[in-house]
Amino acid sequence: MKKWFLLLMTTLLLTALAACGKETPLPTPIPSSATEETVVEPTAEATEPTEPAPAETPTLPPPLIITPTAASTPITAEETAADEPVVLMTAADFGDNRNPLTGELVEALEDLAQRPLAIKISNSPPGQVRPQSGLNDAAIIVEHLAEGAVTRLTGIFYGNWPEKVGPVRSARLIDLELPAMYDAGLAYSGASVGVSQRLFSSDFRPRIIRSNTAGYYRSGEENRDIEHTLYVNPTGLHDTLAERDLNTPPNFNTVMAFASEPPENGEPATHLTIDYIWEVVEWKYDEENGRYNRWADGEPIYDANDGEQAHTANIIIITPYHVQDANICEQASKEGECLALSVQIQLWGSGPGILMRDGQQFPIFWHREGRYDLLTFSDGAGNPVPLQIGNTWFQIVPNWRGYEKAVVIE
């Protein structure tokens, strides 16, 4: 399987490099009165990388080239009873008491009557931000590049509302997509000028919850720099949305499939390693509780809310196109030189990936044809591939040179 995935990564890289020589049409921008910068809107045809519009007055250096350097919660009996398997393939299968993002039963139906929240969670530097709060409470967590080789997390919270999530950090270009997908409010600590202009020109602008509104607070931790002490209480964020008449149930355009029994023909997958260059992420399968536990740089990662190791029922590895935007600098030197450009992660169209669940791996294709669609998954014949009931971590890996051997599954 290692060879299969390395071949997949190599194929994706060659495809990306070949695409760089093609002329591709610019995507349709979202209308804006606040800025002339192009905002990429996904379309069904957007399966090859598209280039951001060039800056009118180039003042930044060329795009960077990344060069590499040498106790969980068990699945409930209701969800796994062999004589009563749970299969959720259509919206009707969920009824009114299952979470569409996890497939789990929800005791308090009012928890599903509130809007999902997309919350930016810091992942660097480790000594300042860990343990993070809320990792095990999120329905979905997306790990993605922030800039350079550093990753950031976006937690999608729905149906399970912890009291504390964070530390909260700034938004990136990927946050033009995630709130649209999950019909969510967006909570973050700030953004670069270019990203801010695009966020506030987006179709979900009314759902942006800025850090000067209800729901944000400083933890006062003396062992952390102040920028790593900002947290949110989802109840306060919902109060802010309610003041705008926006704390309403979500409308999901597509359906994620779930099943308590895994698909057939899976291959063993009990250990995942991803080398993000600045950090090595590991997931190790715990057969006793059917969850994967998270490690980083050889150390277990914990959730400060419950004291448990960060864990997940599903891991989805995908390698969408990553395009650096010469219009937006995310990190600059004191002299004003741009050290890291903003990265547009093109989460639209479709592409190959891998699903890990139940100690097994399955080749999949991910799909997002419409702007307001969730990511959905199929096999090579186009049949839906179900996730295990429970939470999901998306590991988004760049398709850049230097990441060809980043993913190892054992």
Number of C-alpha atoms within 10 A of each C-alpha: 13 12 11 11 19 18 14 16 26 18 14 21 21 15 14 19 14 10 14 14 8 11 9 13 10 15 18 12 15 14 13 16 7 10 13 12 21 19 24 22 18 21 15 13 12 19 19 19 22 21 19 18 15 12 13 8 7 10 11 18 13 12 16 13 11 13 13 14 7 4 14 19 15 13 18 12 9 13 20 16 12 11 6 11 13 19 19 22 16 14 14 9 15 19 12 13 16 18 21 25 24 23 26 22 19 15 11 11 14 11 17 21 14 21 25 27 27 25 33 27 31 24 22 18 10 13 10 18 20 18 21 24 25 24 31 27 24 26 24 24 25 20 18 22 23 24 18 19 17 15 20 20 24 29 26 25 26 26 26 17 18 18 16 21 27 29 27 28 26 18 24 26 24 19 21 25 22 24 24 20 21 24 23 27 26 27 29 26 20 16 16 16 12 18 25 16 17 23 22 18 22 21 15 17 15 13 21 20 22 16 19 9 12 18 21 24 15 13 16 12 11 8 10 13 11 13 14 23 20 22 26 25 17 23 16 15 23 22 16 20 21 14 9 11 9 18 20 16 16 16 13 17 13 18 20 21 25 26 19 23 19 18 15 7 9 16 14 16 21 20 18 19 17 21 20 21 19 14 16 15 21 23 23 18 23 18 12 10 15 20 29 27 22 20 20 16 13 11 10 16 22 23 19 19 17 14 14 17 21 27 28 27 25 24 25 22 21 22 22 26 25 22 20 21 22 23 20 20 22 20 16 13 9 7 6 9 13 20 16 23 24 26 24 24 24 23 26 27 20 21 19 20 21 20 25 28 29 23 22 19 23 21 20 24 23 25 20 23 21 19 18 19 21 23 20 19 27 18 15 11 8 10 11 18 24 23 29 32 27 22 22 26 23 18 20 23 25 24 23 21 17 17 21 19 16 18 20 17 22 15
